[in-house]
Every structure is written in structure tokens, then in C-alpha cells.
Amino acid sequence: MKIIRLFLLLTLIACNSSKNTNQSSSTETAKKEQSQPNILLITLDDMNWNSPAIHGGDIPNITPHIDKLATSGVMFQNAYVQAPNCSPSRVVIQTGLYPHQSGMRGFFFVENTINTLSVLLKENGYYTGVLNKKSDTSIHPDYDAFWDTHSSFTGDKKRCATVYGDEFEGFLKNARQTNKPYYCVLNIADPHKPFFNDDISKKQGFDNCPPSTIYGLNEVTVPEFLPETPKIKQQILNYYNSVKRGDDCVGEVLKVLKTNKDFDNTIVILLSDHGMPFPYAKSTVYQNGLKTPLIVSWPKQLKPFVNKNSLVSAIDIAPTLLDITGISKPSEMTGNSFLRALKTDEENKESTYVFGQYDENAGGIPRPSRTAISKRYGYIFNPWATGEYKFISASTHQLTYKQMKKLATTDEAVKKRFNFWLYRSVEEFYDYEKDPNALHNLINHPDYKEIIEIHRTALQQHMMQTNDYTLAAFNEKENVSFLNNWMKSEVEAATIRSKTIKWKRGKNHLGSTKNNSKLFNVAED
């Protein structure tokens, strides 16, 4: 009997010990989750890097909310995205991979074989969500596999500042109920076309949500990479009024954020997905296509300063956040953490270049380009630019392009510029310090021969290291016949994709995509 009593006593002690251990483990997990920083990633759509006032924009105080965030955090003066069009650029942020690595070259879905940032954070105790543009932010149509909550705004909602504040407030309410830290990607639609005051914007009701301040023609200047006509200047004005509305949206979101008790322990990252939607910016790998106004704020940990020396890019955002949260970076993730650059302005000798690329437009028409950008120079490779193919992008159907085309019939300078937009050259090289708008191609300039070769070699090494499908063309860049045949095969492959791969838009250049069901597999390409 004594033996039985002793056995029962020991069993009770063991059970209590196990219960206490489990409770302790659960408590430790909860404490870790509560101490982890919240993460809010805000993107603006098609906003040039130098449109905010704090980055030297034309209009003083056009972006007071972005400017205030910049002065309270770390503002980078040399930050870039990897792709100058929407979906490829946004997916780089979530994967830490170049578009040719993830397969997200264009506006279609790929097979779910990638450890995305949202999944890694979700698996490590984060509540995750994407507010607006969920398809362009995701690699795969099974959104539930990547996000705890997801949405896309429709109609005039996507242009209303108060909507963004309300949606973010709803997200925070849900996140608090989980007692978890959160990762929220909030995608603001402005200043993407149609701009405020565009005819189509009025028809679609977007102008029902006007910017808080409406500017006039005397307050804007046409960028020097575009010709100046009354209609083009009006487009620039409409663009800047849309920038203002985008900043209004940022303001509403930050107002809500500051009511959250965990505000000081929230990392806020703000950037644009690429440059402004005009020729020689969006859809190009020039500086005005890839440079972005990156800001990182974290009141609890980061002291505000302007980082003038570090060269950083969007492919490094996921590794940086994993570094901060103590989560191991997957071995296949190409980007590298820039956590050090958030604490010091000392130049990182290991980060000498950023690499960018354009593969195809939203309709599935391929015109691949590659670039290696250092702090001063940019080298570009265009395998399509042999004279056989015209450049086709989103701007081809817009007013500014049509104005350039019309003016080119009477103005020789515009004609030269317009023809270069259409046909480019296989190689380009620019001194962005002297020529930030890429007006003077120096590829054949004898004074730059050595520095051109250095950048050319850097791009080749990058293409080899990342298994870039354009490497074969690069190695034959002086062989026009090879390039034409290579492009022919790329066009054929893109045509097959356009007919079969599940698209992120209702149509591509071949028509409706509603019956497309396959997912792109980069390993089979």
C-alpha cells in the first residue's frame, strides 16, 4: 500500500513539473513574440525617388508625412529596387530573390516553392497581412498560404486616404486579438495612372477623393528627360497632385499607427515600387526607373540620420528583417542584410553595386534589360536592342508617349530622343553624377573605357552567380544574328506563357487570361 501511495505521489509531482515546464515554455514564447518588433511596410505605386520634397522634389512641402517619417528614421540616398515594374519589383521584396530566380519576371503566378518573408514570419509567430494589391505582392494565388489576412481595394476606395487609415486600423484590431507581433504590407495606389484630373480618373470616380492640396501648372516643371508641351506639363501636374494624394494616404496610416501602444517598437519601411509612369522612367533600368526613396523608422532602436554612403536595394529588405527578428535566412535567399547601414553611414565595401532588371511588360511582351549600378555609374545591357524590335511598355498607350511621337515628326531633337526610346542600343553607359537623367550614352566614349569594362564584368559575374537566363545573350552581345535568334526564342516562350500561365490581370497582349491555369516553374524554363 505504501508503495502504491509513493507511486501516486511521484506521478503527481511529475505531472505538475511537466505542466509548469509547458507553462514556462508557453510564457517564454509569448514574451518573445511580444518583444519582437511589429513591421509595417508601406509602398507607393509609381512614385519617382525625387518626387518627395525631402528628396528635392519640385514642390515644397508636397509630402509632409513622408518627410516627417524620413526625419524620424533612416533615409537612404542611394537605394534601388530590382525591377521597374510593379509585380516583379514587389515580389523581390517578399522573396529576397531576383525576378529571374523566383520566376516572377512579369505579371503571372509561379509555383509555391519559395520561402517568402511573410511565410517565414508567420511560421515564427507573426500575424501577417497585405492590404491592397495582394496579387502583385504574392507569388502564388493561394493567398491564405502566405497571409493571415489579405485584400485588394476596388473603385475609388483605392484613392481615398481615409480608407487606408480605416483598413489599417481594422488590421491592427485583428492583430491585437492574436497577441502576436504583426507584419503588414500596405500598398498605396497613388501616384499610379490614371492620375488625379485625368479624364479616365474622372470617369472611374477616382477624383471623388481629391488630394488635400491641389497644385497649379506654375508650380511644376517637366523633367529634362521629357520634351515640354502643354499636354505633357499637364500630365506632370496631374502626377504631382497624385503624389500629394499618396502622401495623404501615408499620413492617415501613420496617424493610426501612432495610437498603437507598440508604436515605438514598430519598424516602418517606406519606398516606391519603381519610377514615375513616363518614358525613360518606369519600365526602364535607368536611375529614374529603379531608384527609390527608402526610409526605415524604428523609434525604439534607430537614431534618425541620412545615409549618404550605403548602396542598398529592395532585395536586401527581407534578409534585413530576418536579421532583426533573429530568424535564419534561407540559404537560397540572394539578398543580404543592411542592418549595419541602419546604424552607421560608413561605406560598405562589400556592397559596390546594385543589379536591376526588366523582363517583360504586364501584357507579356519581353524586352529584357540588365544593369549594374554603382554609386556613380550605370552600365546597361539590352539584348533586344538590335534594331529589329521596338520597345513596348505601359507608357506606349499613354498621352506623353503619343505627344513625343507627334512632336518627333517636326522636331529633330525630339525625334532623336524618341527613336532612342524605341530602339536603344545593345549597351549603354551613364555617369549618373553628371547626367542623372541618362541623356548621354557614353558607351563608346574613350575616356570611360576602363570603368565601362569594370561594370560590364561586374554584371557578367552577377549573371553567372544568379543563373540569369540572359547570360547566353550577354556572352554574344556583339553578334547581332545570335541576339535576334535569341530574342525570337524568348518571344516564342513568352507567347506560350501568355496562353497558358495563370495571369495577375484579366488580359494580356493575346487577350483574355481567364482560362489560363498553369503556374510558372522557373526550373523548367
N, C-alpha and C positions, 0 to 999 in steps of 0.2 A: 504493500500500500504506500509506504514511504517512497519507494522507487517511482511509483506512478505519479505521486504528488510532485516529486522533484522533476520528473519529465515535463509535466504540465507547466511548472514554473519556468523552466528553461525555454519552453516553446513560447510562452507569453513574452518573456524578455526578448527573445529573438524577433518575434513579430513586431514588438514596439520599436526595437532597434532598426528593423527594416523600414518601418513606417516613418521613423524620424529621418532616416537616411534619404528616403524618397522625397519627404517634405523638404529637407535641406537642399536636395538636388533641384527640386522644382523652384524653391525660393531663389537659389543661385541663378538659375536660368532666367527667372523673371527679373531679377536685379540686373543681369547682363543686358536683357532686352530693353529695360527701362533706361539704362545708361547709354545705350547705343544712340548715336545721333539720328534724328529724322533727316530725310533727304527730300528736297523739293527741287526738281529740275524744270526750269521754265525755258521754253523755246519760242522765239518769234519767227514767223514764216516769211522768208524772202527779204529780210532787213539787212542792208549793207552794213559792213563793220563800222563805217564812219558816219552813219546817219544819226546816232545819238549825240546830243550836244557835248557830252563829256569826251567823246572821241573826235571832236572837231566838226560836228555837223553844221550845216549852213544856218540853221535856225536856233538861236539861243533859247535855252530852257524848253525845247520841244519834248524832251524826255526827262522830266524831273524825277520820276520814280526810278527809272533805270540809273540815272546819275546818282541818286541818293544811295541806291544799293551798291554802286561802284565805290563810292567814297566810304562806305562802311565795311567793305570787303577787299578782296584782292582783285585788281583789274589788270588783265593781261593786254599788252600792246602788240604782242606777236603770237596770236592764237589763230588757228585754222580748223576748218572742218575737212574731211577727206573727200567729199563729193559735193558738187554744186547743184544737185537737185534733191528733191525732198526725201523720198523713201530711202534711197541708198545712204544719204547723209545721216538720217535719224537712226537707221539700223546699226551703223558704225558705233554710235554712242552706246547702244544696248549690247553689242557683241564684243567690242574691242578688236574687231577684225576689219580688214579692208573689204570693199564690196566684192572683189573677185575671189576672196577667201570664203566669205559667207554665202556667196551666190546671189546676194541682193544687188545685182547690177542695175536693176530697173524697178518697175512697179508691179512685180509679181511675187508670189509666195514661194518659199523654199521649204524643203523637208526639215523637220524638227530634230536636228542633230547637234544643236549648238547650245552650250551653257550660257544663256543670256544673263545680263546683270539682274534683271527682275527675278528670274528663277533662282539665282544664287542667293539673293537677298531674302526671297520668300522661304527658301529652304533653311535659312538661318534666322528665322523669327521675325521677319519684316512683313508688314501689311502693305501690299503693293497695288498701285493703280495707275491708269493712264486716262487723262481727261482730254478728250478731243484727239482726232487723227490716230485712232487706235490701230488702223490697218497699216499706216505708214510707219508707225513706231514698232510694229511687230514683224517677225519673220514668218509666222505661221498663222493660219486662220483660226486655230483653236485658241482663242484669246484666254480662256479660262486656265489653260496650262501655264500661262505666263503672268497673269494678273488676277488679283483678288477682286478687283472691280475695273471696269473699262467702259468707255463711252465715246461717242462721236457727236459733235454738235451739228445741227442742221439749220437751214434758213438763216434769218437774221440773228439767231442766238449766237452764232459763231463770231459775230462782230460786236457784241454788246459787253461792255466792261463789267456790268453788274452780274451778268450770267457767269462769268469766270469766278467772281468772288463767291457767288452762291454755290456753284458746283464744288469749289474747293472747300467751302465751309461744310458742305454735306460730306465730303470725303473725310475731313478731319473728325467729324462726329462719329462716323463709322470706324475710323482708326482708333479713336479713344475707347470705343466699346470692346475692342480686341485686346487692349492693354499692351499693344506692341508698338515698336517704332515703325515709322512708315517711309515708304519710297513712293513719291508721287511725281509722275511726268505730266506736266501741264503744258499743252501746246496751243499757243495763241495764233489765231488765223491771220491777223494783220502783220505786215502790210502786203500780203499776197494779193494778186489780182483776183477779182476786179477791185480797183481802188475806190475809196470814197469819192463820190461825184462822177465816177464812170457811168455811162449810160446803162450798162448791164447791171451795175450795182444798184442803181435806182429801180430797175425793173424787178430785181430779185428781192428788194426790200432791205438790203444791207444798209442803205442810207438812213433807215429808221433809227439807227444807232450812230449818231454823228460823233466825231471827236469832241473833246471838251473845249478845244480851241480850233478854229478854222482859219488857216493862213491864206495869204493872197499871193499873186504872181510876183509882186515886187520883193517877196521875202525868200525866193528860191533862185538857184542858179542851175543851169543844165550842166551835168558832169562833162568834163572835156573829152571823154571817150564817145560822146554822142554829139551829132550836129544840133544846132539850135534852130528850131522853128516854133511858131506859136503853139502848134498842137503838141509837140514834144515837151515844151515847157509846161503846158497844162498837165501833161501826164506826170511830169516830175512833181508838180504841185500836188496832184491827187495822191501820188505816192507818199509825200511827206505828211499830208493830212492823215493818211492811213498809219504812218509811223506814230503819229500823235495818238491815234486811237489804240494802237497796240500798247503804248506806254500807259494809257488809261487802264487797260486790262491788267497790266503789271501792278499798277497802283492798287486796284481793288483786291488782287490776290495777296499782296503784301500787307494790306490793311487787315485782312482776315488772319493772316499768319501771326501778326503781332498781338492778337488777342489770345493766342495759344500759350499756355503756361510754359511749354517747352521751346519757345521761340529762340532762346539763347543757345539751345543745343540742336538747332536745325541748320543743316547745310543747305544753302540756296545757291544753285548754279543757274546762271542765265547766259544764253547765247542765241545766235540766229542759226538756222539750219544751213544758210548759204547767202549769197549776194542778192542784190536787188533784181527784179524781173525785167531786165533790159538787155539788149545786145551788149556783148563784152563784159557781162557780169554773170548773172545766173546761167547755168549750163556750160560755163567755161571754167578752165583751171587757172585763169588769171587771178591775180591778187583780189580783184573785186568779185570773183566768183567764190573764193574759198576762205578769205579772211573773215573772222567773226569776233564780235565784241564780248569775249568771255569774261564773266565775273563770277567769283566764288566768295560767298559770305558765310561765316560761321562764328557768330559773336562770342561763343564760349571759348573758342580755341585760336582764332586767327586775328592778328592785328592788321588793320587796313593799310594797304600800300599799293603803289602802282608798280607792277613787274614789267620792266622795260627790256630785260635781257633774255628771259627764258623763252624758248621756242616750243610751244605746246600745241596739241591738237586734240580733236574730239575722240580719236581712237584711244587716248590715254585716260578718258574720264572714267570708264568702268574700272580699269586697274587701280586708279587713284581712290575711288570709293571703296573698293575691296580692301585696299591697303589701310584706309582709315578705320574700317569696321572689323579688321582682323580676320577677314575671310580669305582663304587661299585662292590665288589667281589660277584658273585652269591653265594647263601647260600650252594649250593651243591658242590662247589669247595673245595676240600680237602686241597690243599696246603696252605701255609702261606707266607706272605711277609717276605723277608730278607733284606728289605731296611735298617734296622738298621745296619746289618752286612756290608753294603757298606760304612758305615761311621765310624765304630769302630771295633776294634779287640777284644772287650770284649766278653767273652764266654756267649752264650745264654743258660741259664739253662733250658729253655723250649724245646730246640732242642737237645735232648740227643741221639736220634737215627735217622738214615735214614732207610727206608724199601725198599727192592728191590724184584723183582720177574722175573721169566722166566716161560712162559706158554707153548709155542709150537714153532716149527721152521717154516720157510717160507713155507714148504710143508704141514703144518697142523698136524704134529705128536706131540702129547702132552707129555711133560716130566716136569711137574710143579715143581718149586722150590721157596722157600721163604727165605728171610734173614732179620735179624735185625743187623745193623752195628752201633757200637758206635765209638768214636774216636780211640779206640784201638782194639776192638774185633769184631768178626763177627760170629753170630750163623746162621746155615743153616738148613732148613727142606726140605727133598726130599721125597715126598710121593710115588714116583715111584721106589725108590731105594731098592727094596726088594730082588733083585736077579733075578726077572722074566723078567725084561725089560732092554735092552741096551739103552744107551744114543745115540740119533741120532740128529745131528745138521749139520750146514753148513760145519763144518770142516771135517765131515765124508768122504767127497768126495775130500778132498784136499791132497796135497803132504805130508805135515807134519804129518798128521794123518797116512797116508799109511807108512811113514818111521818109525813112532813109532810102528805100528803094526808089521812091518817086524823085527825091532830090538828086539821086545819083545820075539821073538822065540829063541833068543840066549843070551839075557842079562836079568838076574833076576831082577835087579833094574828097568829097563825099563818095564819089564813085570808087575811088581807090580804097577807101576805108570799108565801104560796103562789100566790095569784091573780096577783100581780105577776110571779112567776116564769113563770107560764103565758102571760101576755098582754103584759107590759111596756108600754112606750109608744113612740111613734114616735121621740121624742127623750128623751135622759136627760143629766143633767149632775151631776158629783160633785166635791166638794172632798176629794180623797184625803188631804190633810194632816190634815184634821179627821175625815174619815169614810173610813178605808182599806178598809172592808168594804162600801162602797156601799149604805148603809142609807137614805140620804135623798136622793131625787131633787130637785135644785134647778133643774130646767129652767124652772120658772115663778116662781122667786124673783126679785123685782125688784132685789135688791142685786147679783145676778150677771149681769144682763142684758148688760152690756158685755163681760165676759170670756167669756160664752157665745158671743156673736157672733164674737169673735176666734177661738175654737176651731172654731166652725162654718165660718167662712171658710177656716181652715187645712185642714180636712177636704175641703171642696169643691175647693180648689186641688190638693190631693193627688190626688183622684179624677180631676180633669181631666188632670193630668200623667201619670198611670199608666193612663189609659184604662179606668177602672173601670166595669164593666157596670152597677153600681148608681147611677151618676150621674144617669140619667134619673129614677129614683125619688126621689133626693135633691132634684132641682130641682122636684119636685112633692110634696114631703113634707107639705104641708098639704092636699092633695087626696086624700081617703080613697078616692074612687072610682077614681082613677088608680092608687093604690097597690094596691088589691085586684085590679085588672085586670093590673097588672104582676106581682104575685105569682102570679096564675093562670097567666100565661105561663111564669114561672120553674118552677112546679110541673110544667107540661107538659113543658118542656125536660128537667127532672131525671128525669122518668119515662122519657123516651126514652133518656137516658144510662144509667139503671139497667137497661134492657132490652138495650142494645147494646154499651156500653163495657166493656172488659176491667177487671175489678174486682180490688182487692187483698185482698178477702175472698171466702170461698166463697159468701156470700149477701149480699143487700141487702134493702131493705124489700119488694121484689117477689118474693123467693125466690132460687133458685139462680142463680149467675152463671157456671157452668161453660161455657156456650155463648156467652158474651159475648166478642167477638174484636176489635172496633174499638178504635182508640186515639183519645183526645180531641184535637181540634185547636182550640186557642183562637182561631185566626184565622178559623175557620169558624163559631164560636159566635155 
